[in-house]
Amino acid sequence: MNDDQLSGEGRDITGKVKETAGNVTGNSSLQGEGVAGQLSGKAQKAYGAATEAFSGGVGPMVEQAKGFARKRPFAAAALAGVVGLAVLNTLRGKR
């Protein structure tokens, strides 16, 4: 776990506390700050996870994908089909 993930977790927890306090006291401003804090914390955790995943380069991920496809060819084909349909639906909706 890197610094971005830890910091993001802290923001997420702080946001949850603020949202709960806002709910209990009826303070909508505090509640909104809590929700915003949670969102920024989740985004920072995702950024930290992505940087950690790509820190070793894409080579290890390619090897993992190949290993997965060799071990579970039907699951790999199903996953590829689902991703393909998602891309087609996304492109079709942008006309």
Backbone as a printed PyTorch tensor [residue, N CA C, xyz], in Angstrom:
tensor([[[  0.8520,  -1.1700,   0.0000],
         [  0.0000,   0.0000,   0.0000],
         [  0.8980,   1.2320,   0.0000]],

        [[  0.6320,   2.1750,  -0.9040],
         [  1.4730,   3.3650,  -1.0040],
         [  0.8310,   4.5580,  -0.2910]],

        [[  1.5250,   5.6960,  -0.3310],
         [  1.0670,   6.8880,   0.3940],
         [ -0.2880,   7.3870,  -0.1080]],

        [[ -0.5150,   7.3150,  -1.4290],
         [ -1.7990,   7.7730,  -1.9680],
         [ -2.9520,   6.9120,  -1.4560]],

        [[ -2.7340,   5.6210,  -1.3950],
         [ -3.7860,   4.7380,  -0.8980],
         [ -4.0740,   5.0130,   0.5760]],

        [[ -3.0320,   5.2020,   1.3760],
         [ -3.2320,   5.4860,   2.7960],
         [ -3.9290,   6.8250,   3.0140]],

        [[ -3.4900,   7.8340,   2.2910],
         [ -4.1120,   9.1470,   2.4040],
         [ -5.5670,   9.1070,   1.9470]],

        [[ -5.8310,   8.3860,   0.8680],
         [ -7.1970,   8.2430,   0.3750],
         [ -8.0890,   7.5270,   1.3720]],

        [[ -7.5410,   6.5090,   2.0290],
         [ -8.3100,   5.7990,   3.0510],
         [ -8.6520,   6.7380,   4.2060]],

        [[ -7.6980,   7.5770,   4.5820],
         [ -7.9500,   8.5530,   5.6490],
         [ -9.0450,   9.5350,   5.2730]],

        [[ -9.0070,  10.0460,   4.0390],
         [-10.0570,  10.9680,   3.5750],
         [-11.4170,  10.2890,   3.5370]],

        [[-11.4210,   9.0340,   3.0990],
         [-12.6810,   8.2890,   3.0170],
         [-13.2920,   8.1170,   4.4060]],

        [[-12.4690,   7.7340,   5.3670],
         [-12.9640,   7.5320,   6.7330],
         [-13.4270,   8.8530,   7.3400]],

        [[-12.6410,   9.9090,   7.1390],
         [-13.0270,  11.2210,   7.6510],
         [-14.3470,  11.6720,   7.0260]],

        [[-14.5140,  11.4070,   5.7390],
         [-15.7590,  11.7590,   5.0650],
         [-16.9480,  11.0030,   5.6230]],

        [[-16.7410,   9.7270,   5.9430],
         [-17.8280,   8.9400,   6.5310],
         [-18.2260,   9.4980,   7.8870]],

        [[-17.2260,   9.8950,   8.6800],
         [-17.5080,  10.4660,  10.0020],
         [-18.2790,  11.7700,   9.8480]],

        [[-17.8440,  12.6360,   8.9260],
         [-18.5310,  13.9100,   8.7090],
         [-19.9610,  13.6940,   8.2140]],

        [[-20.1360,  12.7460,   7.3090],
         [-21.4850,  12.4900,   6.7990],
         [-22.3950,  12.0030,   7.9150]],

        [[-21.8810,  11.0950,   8.7280],
         [-22.6800,  10.5800,   9.8540],
         [-23.0110,  11.6970,  10.8390]],

        [[-22.0260,  12.5450,  11.1410],
         [-22.2770,  13.6620,  12.0530],
         [-23.3060,  14.6180,  11.4610]],

        [[-23.2130,  14.8520,  10.1640],
         [-24.1990,  15.7040,   9.5100],
         [-25.5910,  15.1010,   9.5380]],

        [[-25.6930,  13.7760,   9.3890],
         [-26.9930,  13.1160,   9.4610],
         [-27.5810,  13.2240,  10.8580]],

        [[-26.7380,  13.0250,  11.8570],
         [-27.2170,  13.0340,  13.2480],
         [-27.6490,  14.4370,  13.6590]],

        [[-26.8720,  15.4490,  13.2900],
         [-27.1810,  16.8150,  13.7070],
         [-28.1260,  17.5340,  12.7490]],

        [[-28.3720,  16.9540,  11.5970],
         [-29.2340,  17.6020,  10.6110],
         [-28.5290,  18.7060,   9.8440]],

        [[-27.2180,  18.7140,   9.8760],
         [-26.4190,  19.7210,   9.1930],
         [-26.1160,  19.2330,   7.7780]],

        [[-26.8360,  19.7650,   6.8090],
         [-26.6630,  19.3000,   5.4280],
         [-25.3140,  19.7150,   4.8440]],

        [[-24.7620,  20.8300,   5.3060],
         [-23.4500,  21.2670,   4.8260],
         [-22.3640,  20.2740,   5.2470]],

        [[-22.3960,  19.8580,   6.4960],
         [-21.4360,  18.8820,   6.9990],
         [-21.6190,  17.5390,   6.3080]],

        [[-22.8610,  17.1950,   6.0600],
         [-23.1670,  15.9520,   5.3560],
         [-22.5920,  15.9870,   3.9390]],

        [[-22.7420,  17.1090,   3.2590],
         [-22.1970,  17.2720,   1.9090],
         [-20.6770,  17.2170,   1.9040]],

        [[-20.0480,  17.8410,   2.9080],
         [-18.5890,  17.7710,   3.0130],
         [-18.1340,  16.3270,   3.1880]],

        [[-18.9080,  15.5730,   3.9480],
         [-18.5690,  14.1680,   4.1710],
         [-18.6340,  13.3520,   2.8960]],

        [[-19.6710,  13.5590,   2.1250],
         [-19.8200,  12.8300,   0.8630],
         [-18.6970,  13.2200,  -0.1040]],

        [[-18.3870,  14.5180,  -0.1550],
         [-17.2960,  14.9760,  -1.0240],
         [-15.9620,  14.3920,  -0.5750]],

        [[-15.7520,  14.3220,   0.7330],
         [-14.5210,  13.7320,   1.2510],
         [-14.4000,  12.2610,   0.9000]],

        [[-15.5200,  11.5610,   0.9770],
         [-15.5100,  10.1430,   0.6180],
         [-15.1640,   9.9560,  -0.8520]],

        [[-15.7540,  10.7820,  -1.7070],
         [-15.4780,  10.6710,  -3.1470],
         [-14.0150,  10.9700,  -3.4590]],

        [[-13.4770,  12.0150,  -2.8460],
         [-12.0740,  12.3340,  -3.1190],
         [-11.1600,  11.2610,  -2.5420]],

        [[-11.5350,  10.6860,  -1.4110],
         [-10.7420,   9.6050,  -0.8390],
         [-10.7410,   8.3690,  -1.7210]],

        [[-11.8970,   8.0260,  -2.2500],
         [-11.9850,   6.8640,  -3.1420],
         [-11.1790,   7.1050,  -4.4190]],

        [[-11.2400,   8.3240,  -4.9460],
         [-10.4700,   8.6430,  -6.1500],
         [ -8.9750,   8.5570,  -5.8720]],

        [[ -8.5430,   9.0450,  -4.7150],
         [ -7.1230,   8.9880,  -4.3930],
         [ -6.6670,   7.5480,  -4.1640]],

        [[ -7.5280,   6.7290,  -3.5390],
         [ -7.1790,   5.3140,  -3.3670],
         [ -7.0570,   4.6230,  -4.7200]],

        [[ -7.9610,   4.9250,  -5.6370],
         [ -7.9030,   4.3240,  -6.9740],
         [ -6.6370,   4.7640,  -7.7100]],

        [[ -6.2730,   6.0400,  -7.5820],
         [ -5.0470,   6.5300,  -8.2010],
         [ -3.8310,   5.8170,  -7.6150]],

        [[ -3.8210,   5.6500,  -6.3090],
         [ -2.7160,   4.9460,  -5.6660],
         [ -2.6130,   3.5040,  -6.1150]],

        [[ -3.7580,   2.8500,  -6.2430],
         [ -3.7580,   1.4610,  -6.7010],
         [ -3.2640,   1.3680,  -8.1430]],

        [[ -3.6630,   2.3190,  -8.9770],
         [ -3.2270,   2.3030, -10.3750],
         [ -1.7250,   2.5450, -10.4830]],

        [[ -1.2030,   3.5040,  -9.7190],
         [  0.2330,   3.7540,  -9.7870],
         [  1.0240,   2.5650,  -9.2630]],

        [[  0.4890,   1.9050,  -8.2540],
         [  1.1580,   0.7130,  -7.7280],
         [  1.1290,  -0.4230,  -8.7480]],

        [[  0.0110,  -0.5600,  -9.4430],
         [ -0.1160,  -1.6330, -10.4240],
         [  0.8260,  -1.4190, -11.6100]],

        [[  1.0060,  -0.1640, -12.0120],
         [  1.8430,   0.1270, -13.1720],
         [  3.2910,   0.4190, -12.8180]],

        [[  3.6280,   0.4080, -11.5370],
         [  5.0000,   0.7390, -11.1500],
         [  6.0000,  -0.3020, -11.6430]],

        [[  5.5730,  -1.5540, -11.7630],
         [  6.4620,  -2.5950, -12.2560],
         [  6.4400,  -2.7250, -13.7610]],

        [[  5.7380,  -1.8520, -14.4340],
         [  5.6080,  -1.9330, -15.8850],
         [  4.4200,  -2.8060, -16.2460]],

        [[  4.0830,  -2.8460, -17.5130],
         [  2.9280,  -3.6180, -17.9500],
         [  3.2810,  -5.0660, -18.2450]],

        [[  4.5530,  -5.3990, -18.2860],
         [  4.9850,  -6.7640, -18.5830],
         [  4.3870,  -7.8110, -17.6510]],

        [[  4.4700,  -7.6110, -16.3330],
         [  3.8840,  -8.6050, -15.4260],
         [  2.3720,  -8.7680, -15.6030]],

        [[  1.6760,  -7.6660, -15.9200],
         [  0.2250,  -7.7720, -16.1010],
         [ -0.1090,  -8.5520, -17.3700]],

        [[  0.6940,  -8.3730, -18.3970],
         [  0.4750,  -9.1260, -19.6320],
         [  0.6690, -10.6150, -19.3730]],

        [[  1.7020, -10.9520, -18.6120],
         [  1.9490, -12.3580, -18.2750],
         [  0.8170, -12.9340, -17.4310]],

        [[  0.2850, -12.1460, -16.5110],
         [ -0.8560, -12.6050, -15.7070],
         [ -2.0730, -12.8370, -16.5920]],

        [[ -2.3140, -11.9540, -17.5360],
         [ -3.4530, -12.1200, -18.4350],
         [ -3.2890, -13.3640, -19.2920]],

        [[ -2.0830, -13.6010, -19.7730],
         [ -1.8380, -14.8060, -20.5780],
         [ -2.0330, -16.0610, -19.7370]],

        [[ -1.5420, -16.0450, -18.5110],
         [ -1.7160, -17.1940, -17.6220],
         [ -3.1810, -17.4570, -17.3260]],

        [[ -3.9440, -16.3860, -17.1210],
         [ -5.3790, -16.5350, -16.8710],
         [ -6.0660, -17.1460, -18.0810]],

        [[ -5.7040, -16.6790, -19.2770],
         [ -6.3230, -17.1920, -20.5010],
         [ -5.9700, -18.6630, -20.7220]],

        [[ -4.7560, -19.0680, -20.3370],
         [ -4.3750, -20.4740, -20.4860],
         [ -5.1130, -21.3660, -19.4900]],

        [[ -5.2670, -20.8750, -18.2520],
         [ -5.9200, -21.6750, -17.2100],
         [ -7.4300, -21.7370, -17.3970]],

        [[ -8.0040, -20.6320, -17.8300],
         [ -9.4660, -20.5350, -17.9360],
         [ -9.8490, -19.9350, -19.2880]],

        [[ -9.7560, -20.7180, -20.3430],
         [-10.0080, -20.1430, -21.6710],
         [-11.4590, -19.6950, -21.8640]],

        [[-12.4100, -20.4250, -21.2850],
         [-13.8180, -20.0330, -21.4640],
         [-14.1310, -18.7490, -20.7060]],

        [[-13.5700, -18.6140, -19.5190],
         [-13.7730, -17.3810, -18.7520],
         [-13.1240, -16.1980, -19.4580]],

        [[-11.9400, -16.4160, -20.0430],
         [-11.2630, -15.3450, -20.7850],
         [-12.0820, -14.9330, -22.0050]],

        [[-12.6510, -15.9120, -22.7050],
         [-13.4730, -15.5980, -23.8790],
         [-14.7330, -14.8430, -23.4640]],

        [[-15.3420, -15.2600, -22.3600],
         [-16.5390, -14.5760, -21.8730],
         [-16.2120, -13.1390, -21.4660]],

        [[-15.0940, -12.9580, -20.7910],
         [-14.6730, -11.6190, -20.3910],
         [-14.4190, -10.7370, -21.6060]],

        [[-13.7480, -11.2850, -22.6090],
         [-13.4970, -10.5270, -23.8280],
         [-14.8060, -10.1450, -24.5180]],

        [[-15.7730, -11.0600, -24.5130],
         [-17.0720, -10.7580, -25.1090],
         [-17.8070,  -9.6520, -24.3750]],

        [[-17.7660,  -9.6920, -23.0520],
         [-18.4390,  -8.6670, -22.2520],
         [-17.7890,  -7.3040, -22.4780]],

        [[-16.4630,  -7.2720, -22.4930],
         [-15.7660,  -6.0070, -22.7350],
         [-16.0730,  -5.5010, -24.1420]],

        [[-16.1010,  -6.4010, -25.1090],
         [-16.4240,  -6.0050, -26.4730],
         [-17.8160,  -5.4130, -26.5930]],

        [[-18.7930,  -6.0500, -25.9370],
         [-20.1560,  -5.5180, -25.9550],
         [-20.2390,  -4.1610, -25.2690]],

        [[-19.5050,  -4.0040, -24.1720],
         [-19.5120,  -2.7180, -23.4760],
         [-18.9420,  -1.6150, -24.3610]],

        [[-17.8650,  -1.9290, -25.0670],
         [-17.2660,  -0.9350, -25.9660],
         [-18.2300,  -0.6020, -27.1030]],

        [[-18.8560,  -1.6240, -27.6850],
         [-19.8130,  -1.3680, -28.7650],
         [-20.9840,  -0.5200, -28.2960]],

        [[-21.5200,  -0.8290, -27.1230],
         [-22.6420,  -0.0480, -26.5980],
         [-22.2190,   1.3830, -26.2950]],

        [[-21.0110,   1.5610, -25.8170],
         [-20.5250,   2.9080, -25.5390],
         [-20.3700,   3.7030, -26.8280]],

        [[-19.7860,   3.0880, -27.8200],
         [-19.6010,   3.7820, -29.0910],
         [-20.9310,   4.0600, -29.7830]],

        [[-21.8520,   3.1350, -29.6800],
         [-23.1640,   3.3180, -30.3180],
         [-23.9290,   4.4620, -29.6670]],

        [[-23.7240,   4.6640, -28.3740],
         [-24.4400,   5.7320, -27.6630],
         [-23.8730,   7.1040, -27.9170]],

        [[-22.6980,   7.2120, -28.5380],
         [-22.0630,   8.5170, -28.7430],
         [-22.3670,   9.1310, -30.0940]],

        [[-23.3250,   8.6630, -30.8160],
         [-23.6450,   9.2100, -32.1430],
         [-24.2470,  10.5670, -32.0570]]])
